[in-house]
C-alpha cells in the first residue's frame, strides 16, 4: 500500500515568496474533482496465440492485469488468470488450446514465479517465487519451457513441465554476465541465447550463443572475415544482436544487428545469418532508422517488422515467395509494441497505441491486407476529441555537427486555443524526461499528460536527449561515461528554445523525470534551478543523485517502489534526507508492494494524483 512521507500536500514554495503550511494541508480541490475521470481508461495487449486460433491478451481487472481469452474480433474477454499479484506476461502451451504459463510478481515485486494453468483449474507453481525468474518460452513439443533466472548466480534454465518431480536444469550461466533467451531450434535440441556483461560501461548488445541441450556445449556465433589480398583472414568476429530467432528454413537465424552484426554501423537492421558460412545479408531495406520488432510466418511466406520512425512505428510486410513489399496502409498511426503470426501464418497480431487511444490488439491478414480490431478498450468519461496528438518540434543544442548546430527533437503537447481577439496567456511548461540512458520517449497513450494539458493548462515537452535509443548507435553513445552530463546540457538548450516561444511561460517551467530521466531531472534542478520552479524524480535508478545535489533549492517530489531490487529503498530515503538538509522542500511517496514503477492501479492513481497536486501547487 502507498505511504505518504511527511504531510504530502505540505511544502514551501520558493517561486514567489513562501506559502504557509496550512494553505497546502489538503489536496487541491480542482485536481481532486477533475483528475479521476482521466484515470478510468483500460487497455489490452497481445500476449500469445492459443492453439485453437483464439488469443491471450492482458488487460486490467481491478487492481492488476490478468490474462483473458478473446475468441473473435471484439469478442468477450474471458478472464483466465486470477493471481492476486497480477500477471506480468504469459505464453500459450503449443499442444493445448486452454493451457498457458504466466509470470507473476512475488514478495511485493522483489521476485517472480512461473505458474502453469489450464482453463477452469487452479494455477500450479512451477517455480517457488523466491527468485527472479523471467518469462517462459515453450519448446515446440509443448512439454518443456526455458527461462532466465538469477538462481545459482544467474543464467538460462530448462524445466520439463510434464514431470511434476522435475527441477529446473541450468544450461547456461556464469558470474559477471546476464543471459537472455531468444528461441528454441525447430528440433528443440538447441537454444539461441544472448550474453551481455553486467558492467554498465561494457558493450551493451548481447553476444549470441548456441546451447546444445544434448551435449551441454555452449558455442558462440561469429562472423567469418575474408582475407584481403595476401593478408591472412583475421579471426571471426563475435556476433551481437538485441533480438534473434531461428529462421523457419532450419538453416539460418533472423536477428536485429547493426550493420553486418559486428560493431560499426549506426542503426539496427533485420538480417539473415547463414550459420554455415558465418555471413549475414540484410532483409530490411531501411538503413537510417532502427528496426524494433520482427516476426516470420512458420512457413516462411511472410516477414513482418516495425520501423522506429522518430518514436512512432511503421509496419513493413514482405511476401518472400513473390518478392513483394506489401506496404500495409490500413494501420492507424501509433506505437506498435508486439508482433506475432499465428500457427497458420495467415494472421499477424499486433498491439498498437497512440497518444489518443490506449493499447489495443489488431490482426492483419497479409494475403488480403485486411485489418481487424480484436479489442476495443475504454477511454472512460473523457471526450475523445479533447485528447492531444503531440507535434514534433526541433531545437538547436549547444554543440555543432559539421559546422552546424546539432538539432534534437521533442514531442510537444499543446491544446488548441479557441479563436479569440485576445492572445492567450503564455502556458506553463513541464519538461518530461523519459529518454536518455538507452531509453526513447515514444508518444503512446498517457492519461496524466492529457490531464496536465487539458485541465491544468500545461504545455508538455518530451525531448529525446543524447543517449536516447532510436537515433543510431553514435547518438546513443554521446552520453556514456564522462559525457553523461551532456544530456543535461541538452535540457539547457531546450530552456533557451522555450524562452523564444511567445506562447510559453518562461517563468513557470517544471521538470519531471522517470527512471533514468529522474537522474536527469535532479541534475537539471541542480544546474538550472534559477530557471525551474521545481521537479519530480520518480523511480530513480541506483546512485541517481548528481554530484552537485547540494545546489538544489527548489521543491522536489520523489516517488519509488520500496521493493526495487536494483535501487534499495534506503537510497531514496537518503536522497530525500540530503535534499532537505540542503534546504530543498521535499515530498516523497513510496509503495510497499511495488518494485520500480507502480503497476497496481491504486498505487498508480495515487502517484498521478501526487504529481498533479505537486504541479498545481507550483503554479500558484
VOTIFI-456017 format. One record per atom (N, C-alpha, C): x, y, z. Coordinates in pm, whole numbers, plus 50000, padded with zeros to 5 digits. Each point is the difference from the previous one (the first is absolute). Last residue first. Layout:
BEGIN
XYZ;...
REM end
This chain:
BEGIN
500875281649162;499425011150077;501015011350019;500844956549787;499435010249912;499515012250076;501704960350213;501075008149945;499485011149908;496994968450184;500515008750104;501095009249947;498284966849715;498985010550022;500475009850107;502664962049918;500115009949892;498985011350017;499824964450309;501295006650011;500145011049895;496244971849978;499925009550111;501295007950017;499914965749675;499095010849962;499905010450110;502524961050090;500655008349897;499125012049965;498214968050294;501085007550065;500705009249901;496704970949832;499405010750082;501075008350069;501354962149755;499525010349910;499405011750078;501274962850250;501185006749945;499585011349906;496664972250166;500495008850106;501245007549955;498234967749709;499115011550008;500445009750109;502374959349954;500215008549883;499145012550008;499404967450330;501295006750015;500265009649885;496164973149981;499855009850109;501315007650021;499934964649676;499245011849961;499925010450111;504234967549927;498654998650055;499235013049979;504554998049872;499174992049912;498574998650051;504665034050045;498804995350066;499104992949900;505625003249986;498775007349969;498784993550062;504054981750233;500125009149888;498695007349976;498944963150275;501435000549969;500165008849877;495994993250417;500435002049862;501534999249991;496925001250398;499744987849925;500385001549853;500345035150333;500604988550067;499824987149922;500465053049846;499034989250001;500674987650057;500755057250056;500514987049958;498874989950004;501245057549992;499084989150027;500634987149949;501275056150141;500254987449931;498994989650042;501805056750000;498924990450023;500454986849941;502735048350150;499894986749940;498704993350042;503185049849972;498754994050047;499754986849925;504965020950090;498974998049898;498744994350064;504405009650219;499045010849992;498934998749895;503684969750163;500565011049921;499015011449979;498784960250229;501105005850076;500635011849928;496644974649782;499445008250108;501115007050079;501314969549668;499375011749940;499455009250107;501774958950137;501065009149956;499415012649938;497034965450125;500605006250119;501085010049962;497984974049659;499065009850054;500595007350120;502534965049819;499925011149906;499075010850051;500274959950237;501185008250024;500025012149906;496614968749938;499795007050127;501195008950034;500294972549621;499055010949977;499745007850127;502734962250037;500675009849916;499095011949972;498404961950238;500775009150083;500745010549916;497434964349801;499215011350048;500845009950082;502274970249606;499424998050134;499315012650051;500994982349504;500155012650073;499364998450138;500114962549719;501155007149946;500275013250071;496234970750096;501254993350039;501255007349950;494995018050146;500854999649882;501344993650038;496005010150282;500534986649978;500864998849874;497585040050163;500914995850107;500674986549969;498385039349650;499504987650058;501014994650100;499125053949858;500744987749974;499284988050061;500375059149924;499094988450003;500794987649966;500455057750139;500634987149973;498954989150008;500355057149934;499144988650033;500734987449957;501535054350121;500204987249933;498964990150051;501415058049988;499224988750050;500174987549913;504095035250015;498615000049958;499254987950056;504775009050038;499225007250100;498504999849967;505214976049869;498544999849981;499325007250116;504814990849958;499555012449936;498485000749987;502554961950169;499865010550100;499525013249941;501094961049731;498684999250065;499785011650098;503594986049653;499705013450051;498625000650067;501634959549802;501115004550085;499715013550063;495814968549881;501115006349928;501075004950097;496494957250063;500305013550044;501175005849921;498194954249964;499385010249915;500425014150036;501114949050113;500895011650004;499485011349911;497314958749882;501025000650106;500895012349985;495305007949792;500934988849991;501005000550113;494845020650032;501405002949965;500834987249988;494915015350025;500594987049972;501485001349962;497925046449995;499254987850031;500774987749955;500165056350098;500934989149968;499344987050045;498765056149897;499544986850044;501024989749955;500015058150097;500134988249918;499534987450068;500115060449964;500054987950080;500074988049909;500295046049851;499265001950125;500084987950091;503675020449624;498994989650023;499315002550133;503755025549829;499015000549892;498874989950018;503825004950296;499515013849987;498935001249893;502344958650083;499005003150102;499455014149991;503184968949733;499155010649946;498915004050100;503374966650104;500725008849909;499185011949953;498264965850300;501255005050058;500655010449911;496124978049852;499655008650113;501265005950063;500604968649660;499485012649946;499615009650112;501344956550115;501155007549950;499575013649944;496644970150136;500725005250116;501215008249956;497574978649662;499175010450063;500725006150120;501954962849776;500115012449922;499245011350066;499564957850190;501365005150023;500225013049923;496014977349928;499985006250132;501385005450037;499244975249594;499675014249992;499945006850136;500554952749951;501255007249976;499755015149995;495894982250182;501084990849969;501315007549986;496495034349954;499674986550046;501104990549957;498975057750075;500734988749943;499564986950061;498765057049931;499564987350056;500754988749930;499735058850085;500634988549936;499554987350072;498265055649910;500294989250091;500634988549921;498785056949953;500484987749938;500324990050111;498335051749930;499334988750067;500354987049925;501565043049857;500115001550146;499324988750076;499955005649518;501374996950040;500185000850151;495744989749672;500345008650113;501374996150054;497654996449482;500454992550118;500505009650107;498565013049556;498834993750062;500374992150125;503275022649716;499155009950068;498814993750071;505034981549898;498644997049958;499035009050076;504824997550072;499735006849872;498584997849950;501854979650401;500005014450019;499705007949874;500534952649993;498745003850064;499915015250015;504064981749845;498954999649897;498665004250057;503584995450299;500225011649913;498915000749894;500014962550272;499575011750076;500195012849919;501664959849826;498555000649988;499445011950077;504564991150037;499705005449867;498505000949977;501464979850398;500295014350002;499725006649866;499734953850027;498825006050062;500205015150014;503624975749843;498945000249899;498735006250056;503604992150286;500205012349922;498985000849886;500124961050256;499465011050082;500145013249924;501934962249812;498554999249985;499325010950083;504684994450031;499635006949877;498494999349975;502444977950364;499415013150028;499605007549874;502264957049981;498644998950051;499335013650021;504574984649836;499125008849923;498585000750055;503594971350168;500305013950033;499115009949927;498114953049960;501185002850080;500145014750034;496724994449608;500574989350080;501205004950080;496915021349656;499805003150142;500534988950090;500134999149513;500385013850030;499855003550147;498844958449748;501265000150071;500435014050043;496024991149739;499864993850131;501265000450082;500025015349553;499245009250083;499854994450141;502054972749678;500885011250033;499285010250089;497574962249827;500984996350103;500845012150043;495005008049806;501294995049957;500964997750115;495425014450045;500625009849912;501414995949957;497004976150315;499185003249884;500615009549901;500934999150552;499954989849895;499205005449882;502765032750345;498734993349976;500174989349892;503415031350141;499954987950080;498734992249981;499855052349934;501064990749957;500114988550100;495225021149981;501345005550018;501044989749956;494725010949913;500894988449993;501435005450001;495265023650212;501124999449907;500674986349998;495155024050129;500704987550028;501154998549902;496275038750215;501044997749901;500804987650041;494975026750103;500944989550041;500964997549885;496545040650197;500604994849878;501054990050046;495535014250301;501424998949969;500234998049850;495765004850284;500455010049905;501464999549964;496784972750285;500875009450071;500625010249906;496964967349821;499385005150123;500875010150075;501294978149575;498615004349986;499435006750124;504554982749986;499815009349890;498585005750001;501194966850316;500795012050026;499795010549892;497974957349947;499395007850108;500745013250021;501784969049695;498775005949946;499315008650106;503744975550136;500405010949912;498765006949943;499244961650256;500515011050084;500395011949914;498574959149794;498905008150055;500485011650086;502134972649580;500435004250134;498925009050060;501514966049544;498875005550075;500445002950143;503875001349633;498874991250024;498935006850082;504645014049749;498715006250033;498844990150007;505464996750126;499134996249889;498585004350037;505575006450159;498615003950021;499214996649875;504454973350168;499485009749904;498585003750039;504964976850226;498545000949992;499615010749900;504574989750140;499474988949922;498494999849990;502365035150229;500364987450064;499474987949927;497255042149886;501394999350044;500274986750067;495015022350011;500964995549900;501405000550059;495775016450185;499944985450000;501004994149901;498205049450228;501234993049965;499814985050017;497155049549937;499834986050039;501184992049949;498495053250124;500964992449920;499984985750052;496275041550022;500584988550068;500944993049901;497615052650051;500664989449926;500464989050095;496045043849945;501094994150076;500524987549929;497695039849715;499734987850075;501214995950084;498025050349814;501034989649983;499754988250093;495795028149840;501135001950091;501034989049975;496825016349597;499974992150123;501235002650085;497775037249666;501004989350000;499954992150131;495755024949782;501015002250104;501004988649998;496295000249714;500715012249965;501095003250101;498364949749869;499655011250088;500785012149956;499004942149916;500225013249937;499525011250091;501674954750231;498845004449923;500285013749939;503934963950110;499245011050060;498845003949909;502664951750070;499675010549903;499155010650065;503784969550261;498595000149960;499765011449902;504594971450075;499415013150025;498564999749952;504824969250048;498574998650026;499475013850037;504604979449737;499375011350068;498504997750009;505024972349924;498564999449977;499335010650086;505165000349791;499174998750119;498544999049956;505654998249799;498545000649985;499314998650135;505105020349800;499304989350069;498495001849985;504985017749750;498565001550023;499454987650069;505035027849940;499324987150007;498535002450034;503005037249741;499514995850132;499334986249991;503885010549649;498635004550025;499544995350138;504314988849797;499915014449997;498625005750027;501014952650014;500375005049867;499785015149988;498084988750422;500334988649916;500255005249859;499765020950551;499855001149855;500444987049933;497875018650520;501174995949923;499685000149851;496755011350343;501165008150032;501234996349917;494854992249819;500724997350124;501255008750008;494865004849746;501454999649986;500664997750136;494984982349835;500695011350063;501514997949988;494654982349810;501444998450002;500645012550061;494884970549997;500735012549983;501494997250009;494914973849929;501444998350011;500675013449971;494954989550218;500725004149879;501484998250024;495514973450234;501145009250009;500595003249863;494854989550151;501074993349927;501205009350000;495564997550349;501005007449923;500954990349929;494525000150191;501344994350016;500965005949897;495185008550035;500855008850081;501434995050011;496344976549776;500425011649924;500915009550077;497924961150197;501144996649914;500515012049921;497635001350483;499635003149863;501194996849909;499004974950473;500795010649938;499495002149859;499004965750390;499185011949974;500825011849948;501774950049896;499395005750118;499235012649964;502374968749703;500655012550039;499525005050135;500184947549796;499195011350040;500885012150035;500854957849631;500165003950139;499285013150028;499884957649647;499585014150002;500045004550145;502054956749659;499585005350130;499685014849985;501074975049612;499554989150087;499605004750139;500385019249456;500225003450140;499434989050087;501974998549480;498844997950086;500385003350144;501665004549440;500335002950139;498744999250083;501974981349491;498875003450085;500465002050143;502394986149578;500275013050062;498835004850086;500704956849757;498975009449956;500235014250050;503114964150097;499544997049865;499055010649947;501735001150461;500915004449893;499474998049859;497465010850466;500094988349913;500855003849879;499575019750532;500155002949858;500134986749924;498105019750509;500484988649921;500005004049853;500125025350533;499504999349863;500584987549934;499305024650527;500534989349918;499305000049864;501215041450381;499024990249958;500634990349902;501095045550365;500454988149930;498824991049967;498675050850055;500774990450078;500434988149914;499215050949810;499294987350021;500874990350077;501385044749857;498575002050020;499234987050022;504785002949914;499795010050104;498525001650034;501194952849813;500395013349955;499765009750114;500664942149883;499455011250077;500445013149936;499864941249920;500185013549949;499375010150096;501634944349902;499485009350100;500355014149956;499264951349705;500875010850047;499275008450104;499904951049657;499465007750113;501015010650041;498844969949536;501075006750075;499355008450108;498734955449651;499545011150082;501185005350082;500364962549706;499045008149925;499485012050079;503004961450126;500705010349925;499085009349924;499204961650320;499734998449857;500795009849914;500155001050481;500644987849950;499804998049851;499895050550166;499434987950056;500644987849933;502595048050065;499144992349912;499394988350076;501825048850207;500154985549992;498994993949904;501915047350294;499834995949860;500174984849996;499775049350343;500104985449987;499614996149859;500165046150136;500824994350107;500044984849999;499015049749700;499754985650001;500934993650102;497825051749908;501164992550046;499614985450011;497715038049655;500194997950142;501284992450029;495935011249581;501325004050051;500094997950150;496844967949698;500005013750053;501405003750049;499034964549597;500305000850142;499965014550049;499474982149539;498775001350079;500265002550147;503204991549624;499625014050020;498805001850093;504454963749839;498635001550052;499685014450036;503704974249706;499775013950041;498585002250051;502664961849776;498555001949999;499585013850051;504354977749734;499755008150119;498525003750000;502344955649753;499245012349993;499985007050136;501544954349796;500985010850006;499335013749989;498034954250027;499855008149878;500975011849996;500124970450369;499864990949887;499935007749869;500135022250423;501314994849960;499934990249884;497245043450193;499634986849947;501284994049942;499485039650391;500624994849878;499434986349967;499185048750313;499574986249978;500524995349865;500375042250414;500414995149868;499644985349990;498555045650322;500024985649978;500404997049857;500975042050367;499504996649868;500154985149980;499855037250450;500304987349933;499434999649860;501985041650358;498814992849958;500434987549920;503445027250155;499184997250118;498694993249968;503285012649663;500005011350092;499144998150122;499834963149703;500065012449921;499895011950095;501004944849990;499905010950096;500225013149926;498104951049818;501055010149985;499725011250099;498624943849948;499605013850026;501215009249996;498444949449756;500855007050096;499515014350015;498984946549754;499505012950047;501025006250094;499234958549596;500915005950098;499475013850036;498164950549743;499925014350030;501005003850108;499974955149825;499375007649890;500075015050026;501514960150274;500955008949936;499425008749891;497874968250321;500364994449870;500985008849923;498315013050430;500634987050017;500414993649869;499885053950048;499024989250005;500714986550003;502285043950204;499864993349872;498994988850016;501625050250258;499534986250009;499864994649859;502005046450326;499844992349876;499394986550031;501445055050202;499414986750018;499954992749868;502355042750027;499674997050139;499614985450022;503285031649653;498934990149997;499764995750144;502165049149833;500084987150068;498814991149967;502155037649660;499124999150116;500134986150060;502195013249597;500175012250080;499035000650117;500144965049656;501365000750052;500245012150089;495954964649761;500235012650070;501405000050061;498004962249778;500555009649904;500325013350066;499954945650177;499295012750003;500695009849907;501934958250043;498624997249960;499175012749999;505644986649957;498925008350050;498664995249946;504354968350107;499505008749894;498785007450054;504754969750191;498635005050009;499655008149877;503674957150172;499765012749931;498545004050015;502524957150120;500305011250088;499865013549934;499184952449848;501145007449946;500355012350084;496464970150128;501004990849943;501245007449952;496005021950172;500924995250104;501094991249944;497075040849811;500284986549951;501074994350093;496435041650088;501314993950019;500014986049941;497075048449932;499944985449998;501434994850010;497465049250167;500914992949914;499784984950012;498155053950125;499594986050005;500844992549897;501615045950266;499384994449881;499564985650027;501615048650277;499664985850007;499264995849874;503725041050018;498614996650028;499794984949997;504415021249930;499325008650096;498614995150040;504864973349862;498855006649938;499145006650107;503884977750173;500315009149892;498795007349946;501354948750251;499905014350035;500245008649876;497984952449901;501115004450082;499825014850033;496904979149722;499934993050127;501175003250091;499145019949569;500124985849974;499994991850128;497825046650042;500854996649886;500034985149975;497965005750433;500485012249938;500974996249889;495734969550173;501425002850020;500345013249934;495934960950116;500165014449991;501445003250034;498054952249784;500495007650113;499975014949971;498974943849833;499595013949981;500435007950123;502014952449778;499515007250118;499625014149957;500584947849733;500525013050037;499385005650126;498874956349810;501435001549972;500575013050057;495284983949996;500804990550076;501515001649981;495955025649834;500634990549908;500884989950071;497645037350220;499174988249971;500654989949906;502985031450331;499205001849880;499184987449972;501705017950494;500314990849893;499065002549882;501225040850327;499224987750002;500424991349883;501135050550313;500334990049898;499054988150014;501745053650194;498884990849986;500314990449887;503215031650136;499095002450111;498744991549993;505354991149832;498645003249958;499165003050123;505394985349786;499205006250105;498635003849944;504714966749902;498765005649947;499155005350115;505624993149932;498794995950071;498775007349947;504234990149689;499535010550089;498734995250071;504564972549777;498575003249992;499605010350106;505075001149826;499154991350082;498545003949985;503125011049585;500035002850143;499044990950074;502764990049528;498705003550056;500135002350150;504315009149693;499174988750045;498695005050059;502745025849604;499904999350146;499134988250041;500915015849550;500844989150048;499934998550151;495935023249778;501284999149933;500774987950050;496365004950307;500115010649901;501414999749940;496404962850268;501345005649982;499975010749892;495614988450306;500754995549884;501365006849994;496614986850417;500665011449940;500894995149887;495324982050299;501274997449934;500555012949941;496744995850438;500025003449858;501384997349943;497274975950439;500975009949955;499875002049850;497794976350495;499815002249858;500915011449956;500694963950430;499695013649952;499775000049849;499064958450358;500895004749894;499615014149957;499414957750383;499585013849984;500985006549902;498274946550166;500975009349944;499385013949985;498014956750155;500275010650096;501075009649951;497734961049777;501414999150037;500405010050108;495424998249850;500454986150010;501414998850053;497885042249908;499444993950120;500434985650017;502325044749774;499564986749960;499534992550124;500535054249865;500134990250107;499434986849951;502055048549776;499134988449982;500304990150112;500665057249951;500514986550026;498954989849962;501395057949952;499154988449976;500744987050024;500365051350226;500734991249909;499214987049987;497955050750135;500394986450039;500764992849889;500055054150090;499264990049923;500474986050037;502025040250191;498634997850046;499314988449930;505295011350153;499184999049879;498594995850038;502335021450412;500454990649898;499085000549878;499495023850428;500835007149903;500494990949887;497344984450378;499205009449920;500825007649896;500634949350199;500665013050013;499275010249913;499024953250005;499295007250105;500635013750028;500004972149518;500745002550122;499135007250101;498044965649628;500465013850012;500685001950133;497904960349626;500775002350122;500515014550000;495944965749754;500815012049995;500705001950134;497674955649691;500145008150120;500815012649971;497154953449797;500715011949953;499995010250114;499624943449997;499445012950040;500895011149944;498864944149870;500925011050029;499215012450043;497914958149879;501264995050052;500975011150040;495384998749777;500045001350146;501294994750062;498655006349523;500014986450053;500084999750153;500005041649761;498804992949955;499944985750053;502535036750297;500144995249862;498784991749963;499685039850365;500284985849986;500214996749852;500835050550246;499184990649923;500454985750020;501455042150259;499405004549875;499074989749936;502405017750506;499474988649925;499295005149876;504205019450336;498685002249942;499624988149914;503675014850435;499654991649886;498585002949955;504475024450276;498554998249999;499654992549872;504825003050314;499245001149875;498514999250029;503554994850332;500435011649923;499255002049870;500264951050200;500095012450075;500505011249910;497214956949821;501365004750024;500005013450070;496874959949681;500125009250112;501425004650014;496284962249741;501005010349974;500015009650117;497374961050016;500654996849873;501035010549960;497024978250457;500775011049947;500724995849872;495294981850222;501364995949967;500725011749935;495374990250347;500675007449893;501454995649983;496584963950183;500565012550050;500675007449885;495894958450074;501165005849932;500425013150067;496144969550091;501164999450089;501235006749941;495744995949765;499785007750123;501215000350093;499694995749459;500464991950112;499845008050129;499015018549572;499214987650002;500374990950115;502235042049887;498735002250070;499144987550007;505405011449967;499034990949938;498695001250077;504195036849939;499184992250092;499014991749921;504915032849969;498974992449929;499274991450102;503325048549999;499624987050052;498904993949915;504185041450027;498834994949929;499734985850047;502505040350301;500204992749876;498694996349936;502425015350516;499395005649881;500304992049876;501104992050485;500835010349940;499455005949872;497664965550244;501374995349983;500875010249927;495185014249946;500364988050076;501454996149969;497205035449802;501195003450076;500394988850095;497444997449498;499825000250144;501285004950066;497004989149487;501155005450072;499695000350149;497914963549641;499815013350060;501305004550063;497034957849696;501285006050035;499735013950055;496974951149948;500135014449989;501445003850032;497044952549825;501065007050072;499895015149979;496824970049801;500274993850130;500995008150082;498345005549527;498965003450096;500224994150137;502674999849568;499344987850044;498925002550104;502895034549817;498964996249905;499254987550044;502085032450374;500534991949891;498854995949909;499675045050307;499684985949981;500834993849889;500845041450359;499954997749856;499824985049978;499285039350431;500214986449948;499925000149848;501615041850346;498894993949927;500364986349943;502905013550422;499535007449885;498854993049931;501855001750543;499924992349876;499465008849888;502115005350508;499525008449890;500084991949871;499164980250520;501045005649915;499375008549890;497464974850320;501025006050086;501105007049922;496024973049843;499785014250023;501005006750090;499534952449814;499465003150133;499835014850030;499334970949523;501125004750081;499445005850128;496944980349731;501144992949942;501305004150068;494394999950144;501325006649998;501064990949937;494645001749892;500994991350062;501375006749995;494375015449982;501375001549949;500954991350081;494764987049935;500865008650079;501395000449939;495704991549684;500744993350106;500875010150074;497245009749607;499114993750096;500704992950113;502905007549574;498725006750021;499124992250096;505194995850057;499074995749897;498645006050032;505535011050140;498574999750026;499254995049879;505205009650270;499304993549889;498534999550035;504305033950166;498904991250034;499374994549872;504635028450229;499364994649881;498944990150043;502275044950268;499744985749994;499364996549866;503265041950273;498944995849909;499834984950007;502055045950319;500274987549929;498804996849911;500065040350243;501424996850015;500394987649921;495475019650057;500775003549881;501484997150011;496724989950347;499855014149969;500835004649882;499834953950123;500695007950104;499975014849965;498954974549573;499914994650135;500795009250095;497634997949451;500905005350104;499744993550135;499224974849516;499325008650098;501005005350101;499244972849485;500995005250094;499305010150091;498124954549696;500085014550019;501025003350108;498094958949625;500865003250113;500035015250013;496114963949780;501015010449982;500855000950126;495434973549716;501054999350102;501075010449968;496034986249731;499565007050120;501034999350113;500324979149555;499405013049971;499605007750125;504164963549896;498675000850058;499445014149982;504444986949852;499224988049974;498565000550052;503565035350047;499734997049859;499014988749976;500075036350412;500564986749974;499664995849858;500515052150158;499034989249979;500734987049972;501505044550300;500314992849876;499064988149989;500775052250287;499644986049993;500404994049867;500565045650393;499914995349863;499674985250001;499525027750391;500925008249925;499984996449852;496144996650412;500794992649902;500895009849924;497474999650529;499945003749860;500944991749914;498914996450483;501065009749971;499985004649855;496914966850165;499795012550075;501045010749969;498254962249651;501065001350099;499855013450073;497384974549642;499425007050115;501045001950110;499024986449422;500865000250118;499365008350110;497564994549599;500584986850023;500884999750124;495625029849746;501145000250091;500464985850030;497585021249560;499784989750102;501224999550091;497605036649645;501274996250062;499714990450115;497045008849532;500085001550144;501384995850050;499855016649495;499284990450082;500205002650148;501785021449577;499135007350093;499144990750083;502224972349643;500145014650003;498935006750084;501104950950149;499655005849870;500165015050008;501084971450370;499794989649899;499765005749861;502725012650481;499095006249906;499884990549882;501784998150552;499904994249867;498995008049919;503375015350433;498664997249950;500104993149864;503195015250474;499894994449867;498554996749966;501675040850337;499814985649997;499904995549854;501595045750341;499764994249869;499894984850013;498595033450415;501134994549926;499614996049859;496985018950345;501295005850033;501104996449901;495294991349818;500185004850136;501375006550016;500184978149591;498784996250068;500175003850146;502575009749483;499825002250142;498644995050047;502744976949595;499235012250022;499745001350149;502594968149582;500075004750138;499225012950009;499574954749657;500325014150015;500105003150148;499794955349625;500185004750135;500325014949996;497134970249614;501235006450048;499955003150148;497974962649589;499675011550083;501295005850057;500134960449738;499835012149920;499495012050076;501254955050170;498734999449926;499745012449916;503904994850289;500044989649896;498724999449917;501595046950216;499684986850054;499864990149884;502975047550033;498944992549933;499794986850072;501905045350253;500364988349920;498774994749928;500475044750226;500954991550069;500434988349913;497785054049949;500084986249952;501094992550077;497135041650203;501214997049923;500034985349964;496515043850182;500194985749977;501284998349920;497275039150353;500734996749878;500084984949987;497075044650267;500624986950005;500734997549867;498035045850320;500234992749874;500614986350028;498915036650319;499094988649988;500244991649874;501965043350180;500684987950046;499134987649986;498765046749914;501084996749906;500654986650032;496605019050277;499414995249875;501054997049894;501245017850443;499544986049996;499444995549866;501595047150097;500954989649960;499374986149989;497685041950152;500134997949855;500904988349960;498935015550464;498734999149928;500184995649855;503745007050297;499184989150054;498724998249921;502815036549894;500594987349959;499144988450047;498755042950142;499794998549857;500554986949947;500715012250454;498604996349974;499744997849852;504684991350263;499375010549922;498604995749961;502104978350444;500175000049854;499265011549935;501665008150498;499124990249936;500205000749849;502465028350298;499854988150084;499124989349937;501795046849885;500224988449914;499804987050074;499645043950199;499365002249871;500074987649911;502165002550428;498564997850012;499285001849867;504705008650052;499654985849991;498504997950005;501995045949800;499944993150129;499504985749982;502915028249642;498604997650028;499934992050129;503825035849742;499664987450065;498504999550028;502725026049582;499795001050142;499624986550058;500284998249549;499605014050020;499705002150147;502214959349856;499795006949873;499665014850021;500854961350311;501035010349988;499815008449874;496894967650369;500305003849862;501035011250001;498594957450352;500285014349985;500355002849856;496664959850219;501345003549955;500165015150001;496244955150064;500555011850066;501425002549954;496974962249899;499515011949930;500595012950058;501124957050178;500334999949857;499515012449928;501784991150493;498695004249950;500155002249851;503294964450184;499705013850040;498585003249958;500954959249763;500975004350099;499885015250019;496574958849826;500455013749976;500925004150115;498464950349753;500155007950121;500505014049963;497334953549770;500795012049981;500045008550127;499644944749952;499175011850000;500875012350000;
REM end
